[in-house]
Amino acid sequence: MRETHSYDDSKIQLVHYYVSKAHELVNIADPTQGTTGRVLYSINEVYVMAEGIDQHMAAGQSWKNFQSFVGTITEFGSVLIANGEVIETL
């Protein structure tokens, strides 16, 4: 990502990019019940312009680990939102 993306306009321009990780809770309303043993990951990308996601996908296909990444998402992913709209921000 660092080679092809940037927060300025020199590359594919992002507004936000982050990866988060959390242990899945048995009951999100009562964390004292513990975790399920599963680890959840979230990759979040927001582009300045809608075309950014198309540019991102094109750049991603030339990444050496692209097929492995797609395989991991296909096997373990449970939710994928592409071209989603940011409806609230602070």
VODO-570185 format. One record per residue (C-alpha): residue number from 1; residue in three letters; x, y, z. Coordinates in steps of 0.1 Angstrom, whole numbers, plus 2048, in hexadecimal, padded with zeros to 3 digits. Layout:
NODE/NUM/ala/X/Y/Z
...
# end
This chain:
NODE/1/met/800/800/800
NODE/2/arg/81C/819/808
NODE/3/glu/82A/815/7E5
NODE/4/thr/809/81D/7D4
NODE/5/his/7F4/831/7ED
NODE/6/ser/7F8/852/7FF
NODE/7/tyr/7E5/86C/813
NODE/8/asp/7F0/887/7FA
NODE/9/asp/7E9/888/7D5
NODE/10/ser/80A/878/7CA
NODE/11/lys/7FB/855/7C9
NODE/12/ile/7D9/844/7CD
NODE/13/gln/7CB/85D/7E6
NODE/14/leu/7BD/851/807
NODE/15/val/7AA/864/821
NODE/16/his/7AD/848/83B
NODE/17/tyr/7BD/825/83C
NODE/18/tyr/7C0/80F/85A
NODE/19/val/7BF/7EA/864
NODE/20/ser/7B0/7E1/886
NODE/21/lys/7B1/7C1/89A
NODE/22/ala/79B/7B5/8B6
NODE/23/his/792/795/8C9
NODE/24/glu/76E/78C/8C1
NODE/25/leu/758/78F/8E0
NODE/26/val/73F/774/8E9
NODE/27/asn/726/790/8F2
NODE/28/ile/72E/7B3/8E6
NODE/29/ala/716/7C1/900
NODE/30/asp/728/7AF/91C
NODE/31/pro/74D/7AC/917
NODE/32/thr/751/79A/938
NODE/33/gln/745/77B/926
NODE/34/gly/766/779/915
NODE/35/thr/771/772/8F1
NODE/36/thr/769/757/8D8
NODE/37/gly/78D/750/8D0
NODE/38/arg/789/760/8AD
NODE/39/val/79D/77F/8A3
NODE/40/leu/78B/798/88D
NODE/41/tyr/79E/7AF/874
NODE/42/ser/790/7CD/862
NODE/43/ile/7A1/7DF/845
NODE/44/asn/793/802/840
NODE/45/glu/79B/818/822
NODE/46/val/78B/839/818
NODE/47/tyr/795/849/7F8
NODE/48/val/793/86E/7EE
NODE/49/met/780/865/7CE
NODE/50/ala/76B/847/7C5
NODE/51/glu/784/83E/7AA
NODE/52/gly/79D/837/7C5
NODE/53/ile/78F/815/7CC
NODE/54/asp/792/80B/7A7
NODE/55/gln/7B6/818/7A7
NODE/56/his/7BC/804/7C7
NODE/57/met/7AE/7E4/7B8
NODE/58/ala/7C3/7E8/799
NODE/59/ala/7E3/7EF/7AD
NODE/60/gly/7DB/7D2/7C4
NODE/61/gln/7DB/7B9/7A8
NODE/62/ser/800/7BF/7A2
NODE/63/trp/809/7B9/7C7
NODE/64/lys/81D/799/7CB
NODE/65/asn/807/78C/7E7
NODE/66/phe/7E5/795/7D7
NODE/67/gln/7DA/771/7D0
NODE/68/ser/7E3/767/7F3
NODE/69/phe/7D0/784/802
NODE/70/val/7B1/77D/7ED
NODE/71/gly/7B3/759/7F7
NODE/72/thr/7B4/763/81C
NODE/73/ile/796/77A/818
NODE/74/thr/783/760/805
NODE/75/glu/789/745/81F
NODE/76/phe/786/759/83F
NODE/77/gly/775/77A/837
NODE/78/ser/751/77E/843
NODE/79/val/749/7A1/838
NODE/80/leu/756/7B5/81A
NODE/81/ile/749/7D8/812
NODE/82/ala/755/7E6/7F2
NODE/83/asn/74D/809/7E5
NODE/84/gly/73B/811/806
NODE/85/glu/731/834/80E
NODE/86/val/73E/846/82D
NODE/87/ile/71E/853/83D
NODE/88/glu/72C/862/85D
NODE/89/thr/74E/86E/869
NODE/90/leu/75B/884/884
# end
